[in-house]
C-alpha cells in the first residue's frame, strides 16, 4: 500500500527525513526502512526521486536506485542510476551521473559531495542541448566550493570533434559574478591574426585584503606579444586602489612600449584621506596601434597626489600635480599644468540667526607658467552669507552675498607682494509654483558682481537675470530658459534693441507612451526673430507583445545665418539633416536594423548602416556594415556561444577616411 512516513534524521529531530512510496517496509529493531515505487525522499534542501530506496535511520544512510533524480533548492539536478546520501555529514556519492545546472549540462564519471564541496571527476560539460552538442568542454576534475568558488584542472575546449583550446588550470570566484576567461581572436590587415586572452582573478589571501581583476596575454602576428593587467584591491577597509598596465614588444619598430594608470586612496579614520594618481605611457600612439588599450590618453600624462581632512565644520585639502601635454607639431610632451601645491580651507555653514547662515573658504596655489618659465602665486578668501526663507506653499525665496578677496603675483621674480582685488557678489532666487505637483514652475535668478578697487567706471562686472520655466503632466514634459544681461551697453546691442540683452531662448519638450515617443528641442534668437536650431525625434514600435517592428525618424535643422549669440552672419549655409532607423524582429532569434542619415541641403546620403543578429541554437552571430560621407567603411562580424560570450570570434575591417589618416600620421612617437 502507498504510504508516507516522517522519521528522525539520524537522531536529529530538528531536520527530519520525509519519505513517500507506493510500498514502505519498516524493520523493527534494525532502524531500517525499505521503499518501492514512486519513491520521494526529502531532507533539508535536497529531494531524491527513484524506484527503490533503503534508509538506515540510525546511521543516516540513504541509498536510492532506479531512475534517480536528486534535486537541490539551488537548482542543481543530478540524474543517475544509484545514489548514496548521508544525513549526518550531508555527503553524497554516485557514478556516471548527468548534472544539470542551467545553463550548464554536464556528465561526470563520479560525483562526490562533502558538505558544500562537490567534486566532478572527468566531467564533460556544455550549454548546447543538441543530441550532438556543437561544442563541449572536458576536464580531469572540477571542484565546486559551495557558491564561493570553482576550480578546474586540464580543461579542453572542443568545437564539434575539433580541439581548440587547452587550459591546465583555472579558478573562478562565483561571488564576483565574472567569467573566468575572456577570449577574442580574429584577423585584420594591421595586426594579422590576433588573440586576446584575459584571465580573471579574485584573491582573498588575508582577511581584509581583497584583490580582483585580470591578467592578460595578447598575441599579434605582425607586431608581437603583449601583456596587460587590470587589478583592483582593498586593504582592510582603509585603502583601495587600481592599477592598469600594458607592455608590448613591437617588432615593427623594434621598440618596447608600455602604459601605466595607477590610483590609490588611503583613509585615516572617517574624515582624513590621501591619494595618488599616475597616468603615463611610453609614447603617444598606443591607442592608435593597440585598440585593446583602454586607459591611455595619448595627449596627456598625469602625476598627482592629494590630501584632505575634515574636522567639525572645518575642512583642509592640498594637491600637487604635474600634467604633460602632447605638442602635435614638435611631437614632444610639454608641461601644461604644474601645481606645487594647491591648498584649500573652508568652513561649512553656521547658523547665525534663524534662516541666516555664514560660511567662508580660502585657497592658495602655486602654478607653473610655461611661456615665462616661472611660477605664479594666487590666493582667494571668500566669506559669504546665505538667507533661506521659511517654506511657503507657493513661493520660495533664497539669496546670498559674499566678499571675494583675490591676491595674485604673476611672476615669482617680481618685486613686491603682488595685486589684491576685492569684489562683491550677490544672487537672489525666486521659485514660484504656478500649478501644484510640479505641473508648472517658474524660477528667476538674479546675479550681481562689483569690483571694489582698481576698476574703471562704476566697477560692475556682472548683472544678469535668468528665467526658467518647467512643467509637465503625465507623459508630457517641457522646459524653457533664457538669460537677460542688464550690464550690456546700448551701443553694443544689435540695432540698439533691448531684445539683444536676451540670450538664445532654449526649449525642449517630450511626450512618451509605451509604444511611441516624440521629442522636440531647439533655440530661438529673439533680436533676429529666427530659430537658431531645431530637432525633432519620433519613434514608434509594434504595440503587440512580440514587438515585431520599430521605426524611428529624426530631423535636425541648424541656422548658420545666426552666430552663437543669435546675431546675423553671412557666408555660411544652413544645414538640415534627416535620419531614419528601422528594426524588424522577424522572430525571437533573428532581427535586422537599418539606420540612414541624409543631408537635405547638399542632397547627399551622409551615413548608413545595416545590422543583423541571428541566434542559432546555442550560437549567436552578428554582422554590421556602415559607411559615412568620407567613404570610410566599417564591416564587423562576430560569432560566439550565447551562454558563454567570453569565447568570441571577431573580424573587424575598418579602413579610415583620408582626412583621418592624415591626423593619425601626425601622432607619431615622440
Number of C-alpha atoms within 10 A of each C-alpha: 7 13 13 15 13 12 15 16 23 19 14 14 10 9 14 17 22 17 22 20 24 15 16 20 14 13 10 8 6 10 14 16 19 16 26 20 17 15 25 24 23 18 16 15 9 15 18 23 23 26 18 21 28 18 22 18 21 14 15 20 20 19 19 27 19 16 13 22 23 21 18 16 10 10 9 14 20 20 20 20 16 20 24 17 21 20 21 15 11 16 17 19 18 19 18 17 24 20 23 18 13 11 11 14 17 19 23 23 14 17 24 18 19 14 13 12 15 19 21 24 19 19 23 22 21 21 23 20 13 10 6 10 16 18 20 20 19 22 22 16 19 24 19 18 18 12 12 12 16 19 15 20 17 15 20 17 20 18 13 12 12 9 13 11 11 14 12 11 13 17 19 22 20 17 10 15 8 14 16 20 20 18 18 20 18 18 17 13 11 12 16 13 15 20 18 17 21 23 18 23 21 22 14 12 9 9 8 12 15 17 19 18 20 20 18 18 18 22 19 20 15 15 20 15 17 20 18 22 19 18 19 19 19 18 16 12 11 14 17 19 18 18 18 22 21 23 19 21 16 17 13 9 8 9 11 12 16 19 20 19 21 18 18 18 18 18 18 11 9 10 12 16 18 18 18 18 18 18 21 22 21 16 21 24 21 23 15 14 13 14 8 13 16 10 16 23 19 18 16 18 23 17 18 17 18 18 18 18 18 16 11 8 11 15 17 18 18 19 19 19 19 18 19 18 17 20 13 15 8 10 15 16 18 15 15 15 16 21 19 17 16 20 20 18 18 19 18 14 16 14 14 10 9 10 12 16 17 19 18 19 18 18 18 18 19 20 20 19 16 13 6 9 9 13 18 18 20 18 18 18 19 19 16 19 19 20 18 15 13 12 9 9 9 12 16 16 16 16 18 18 19 19 20 22 18 18 18 18 19 16 16 14 10 9 8 8 10 14 12 15 15 17 18 18 19 18 18 17 17 15 18 17 18 15 12 10 11 13 16 18 20 20 17 17 17 18 17 18 20 18 20 16 11 11 12 8 6 9 14 16 14 15 18 18 19 17 17 18 18 19 19 17 12 9 11 15 17 19 18 18 19 17 19 19 17 15 13 15 11 13 9 11 15 16 12 13 12 17 17 23 23 20 21 23 19 19 19 18 18 18 17 15 11 10 13 16 16 18 18 18 18 20 22 19 24 19 22 16 11 16 18 26 20 19 18 18 17 18 18 17 18 15 13 9 6 11 16 16 18 18 17 18 18 18 19 19 18 18 18 18 16 20 14 11 13 26 19 16 10 9 7 11 12 16 15 19 20 18 19 18 18 18 20 18 16 13 11 11 12 16 18 18 18 18 17 19 21 19 18 17 11 13 10 12 17 19 19 19 18 18 18 17 18 17 17 12 13 18 18 19 18 18 17 18 17 19 18 16 15 13 14 15 18 16 17 15 17 18 19 19 21 18 16 16 17 17 16 18 18 18 16 16 16 15 14 14 14 12 9 12 11 11 10 12 10 13 20 14 11 14
